[in-house]
């Protein structure tokens, strides 16, 4: 009896393996537009590829010629996977219905293609949500290192040591649970050029890049915390700060020209801004408990070359200000550094949770579900 | 040793193989009785001088590790997936598979290969098409399945069982309930063998700053002495200090590094079981199977039994052959696959 059950189970399972593999073959046939490698490889180009495919399926139909069966299967598979299927695929359903009734295809409309292109550049639609993009690899970048000590406090504390310690602790916290692959641009006291940091992040195909720094602002009487993402400098101070941090970039002009092409990457800008705001909020509200006159300099935009170069959404956090004597003493206390790490981790986890939630629900920037927005 | 066969005989020969394409090690089992494994490293000489030094145009496994300074090294399934974006990683997967098949079928064989390939669960989700393409060049027909599923099939854990496959790049969880597991029946966490190596490396660096060691050495220490829970005896290893081989005690560091992966394993196990039909949760808890290199960590099964046991009676078993468990399971699938299924592909 048991043997017969096992035999039946095996038959069911083997049939399932066959069906799974037939699906893979179909995906292969359709040039695997949604297969992992291409999805990751193309980075932000993926949405364009998917949209062009969809657009192609929808609008290359001529006269009364029915849709080619494989194309229908492909579009259905895509439809089932993407969170915005309701919006874009309603049009495909209309096309299919039209054919079912024996009507002729709607005329090719370039205007609609333009709309899809516009979607990719809509600042108020969260593209990571629309395209269900997940975070897997996080690169943490402890600033400076080796021959480059970064900012130095009055008692000799060096920025490079503080940020390395915090980065290592942060890596341990974020790796717990095993959901994310957390990498560091340096794990010891070595000099790593900005160009190498950028290269590392891009080679590892980071989904998030977080650069950690400590500020030195002798002219300020209180401690400050601030978080940056890439953009034109918001004031003379941010320009000066970027100039300091970019000092040892070692980025050749030719690479810089390529980097410039990344300006205007809406997805990166949207996610960088969100990440910056959540980290800054978490850092300030938590650290304010230990330093009542801590100033919240908020989110700033500055042309840090390291933020421009990496493909992933990226932020640069100036955790605190080492030029303040009291803060320098605090920073030398491992417990205090642990609190900073926990605050940063809380912010990053908050961002990741929010992003996951949005991917699942398909929310737009205002937190309203797509369904609601439609109505 | 088989006798020489004529060319016609060879052409008609068909070999069924099961391949376990792992992050750290890859193994192959064939129905001709041959079994081989190789470290999942592929290396191309960096330049013509390196080519002359190593004497080959392509190196695999231990051979590649030995000559790593002269090679562009690829570990194509790092983190459980084909590292995306580099054609070389896809090429490395292809070469690795070619090498494995050659190991069991001979250099110039014209045998028809029918293969079932087990890949890390995460890779199965995202790279299955790429892997299928990579293998298709060397086989007449092939099936790709997730690695923990192949293990489960091999040990006959077809229904109400949970397989935890602890590899180098990933820990894959797979609930079996009488069908091919769907994506929601599987889970992957990234704190696996490589993570233990990294932790151990950092801890040893902190404790013995003068000691001179690298990640490969740390990995060997782990493979030899890994444990969780109470240590049997002190773990002592030889590490050079300023060129002189010196004994170092690393018991505490080994324990801490190995136990660093436990929270994620326990959490995922409980989550997966809790999601399952409540009527069968007890049965699954008593049918947990540990596979992969990580299953060899001493005390792991007992630790899981005790920790998960707080939620109800728990039984954790370890596969007999952690190295070939996946490949053997894949071979079983290949052998039992109906002939018409091969042709249907």
Interface residues (C-beta under 8 A of the other chain):
Chain A: X6 X9 X10 X12 X13 X14 X16 X17 X18 X19 X20 X21 X22 X24 X25 X27 X28 X32 X35 X36 X37 X39 X40 X41 X168 X175 X176 X177 X178 X179 X180 X181 X187 X205
Chain B: X79 X81 X82 X83 X84 X85 X90 X125 X126 X127 X128 X129 X130 X132 X133 X143 X144 X145 X153 X156 X158 X159 X171 X178 X179 X180 X189 X190 X191 X192 X195 X202 X261 X263 X264 X267 X268 X333 X336 X337 X338 X341 X344 X345
